[in-house]
Amino acid sequence: MAIMKKYEKTTQFVFLDVTNAKTTKEAEVSAKKLGISDFFKANKSKTSTVAIINSKTKDIIKTFQGESDKKAYEIALNSIIKKSN
């Protein structure tokens, strides 16, 4: 949540909940609307996955699995923000 607060003006955060069948279906619909269906299908069984995706190109910049180091997220986010400016 601290990362979201810090980057709320420059970054769009999306949560795709795969807790149960209902939330997974809703997440699948959201992923399709966002143009990241392939990513969702490939990763929906990997809980605690965080991906930084370029919203324009849909390229995956960085993927984290179970990462708890806030600094790692900040480095990746700062990198993509710097490139897009």
C-alpha positions in Angstrom: 0.0 0.0 0.0 2.9 2.4 0.7 4.2 1.8 -2.9 0.7 2.5 -4.3 0.5 5.8 -2.3 3.9 6.9 -3.4 3.3 6.2 -7.1 -0.4 6.9 -7.4 0.2 9.9 -9.7 2.4 8.1 -12.2 1.3 4.5 -12.1 -1.9 2.5 -12.5 -2.2 -0.4 -10.1 -4.5 -3.3 -11.0 -5.3 -6.3 -8.7 -6.4 -9.5 -10.3 -7.8 -11.7 -7.5 -7.7 -15.5 -8.1 -8.9 -16.4 -4.6 -11.9 -18.4 -5.9 -13.9 -19.2 -9.1 -15.9 -16.0 -8.9 -13.0 -13.6 -8.4 -10.9 -15.5 -10.9 -13.6 -15.0 -13.6 -13.9 -11.3 -12.7 -10.1 -11.0 -12.9 -10.1 -12.7 -16.3 -12.6 -10.2 -17.6 -10.5 -7.3 -16.2 -7.3 -8.7 -17.8 -9.1 -9.0 -21.1 -10.2 -5.4 -20.9 -6.6 -4.3 -20.1 -5.2 -6.3 -23.0 -3.2 -8.6 -20.7 -5.1 -11.9 -21.1 -2.1 -13.9 -22.1 -0.2 -12.7 -19.0 -3.2 -13.6 -16.8 -3.6 -17.0 -18.2 0.1 -17.8 -17.8 0.3 -16.5 -14.2 -3.1 -17.0 -12.6 -1.9 -20.1 -10.7 1.1 -18.2 -9.3 -0.2 -16.4 -6.2 1.6 -13.3 -5.0 2.8 -12.4 -8.5 3.4 -8.8 -9.2 4.2 -7.6 -12.7 5.2 -4.2 -14.0 3.7 -3.9 -17.4 4.0 -1.0 -19.9 0.4 0.1 -20.3 1.0 1.3 -23.9 2.8 -1.7 -25.3 1.7 -4.4 -22.8 5.4 -5.4 -22.5 6.2 -7.0 -19.2 9.0 -4.9 -17.7 9.6 -6.9 -14.5 7.9 -9.8 -12.7 8.2 -10.5 -9.0 7.1 -13.7 -7.3 6.6 -13.4 -3.5 8.9 -10.4 -3.3 8.7 -8.4 0.0 11.5 -5.9 -0.6 9.8 -2.5 -1.2 13.1 -1.2 -2.7 13.0 -3.8 -5.5 9.6 -2.5 -6.6 10.7 1.1 -6.4 13.8 0.4 -8.6 11.6 -1.2 -11.3 8.9 1.5 -11.2 11.5 4.3 -11.3 13.1 2.7 -14.3 10.0 2.5 -16.4 8.8 6.0 -15.3 12.2 7.4 -16.3 12.1 5.8 -19.7 8.6 7.1 -20.4 9.5 10.7 -19.6 
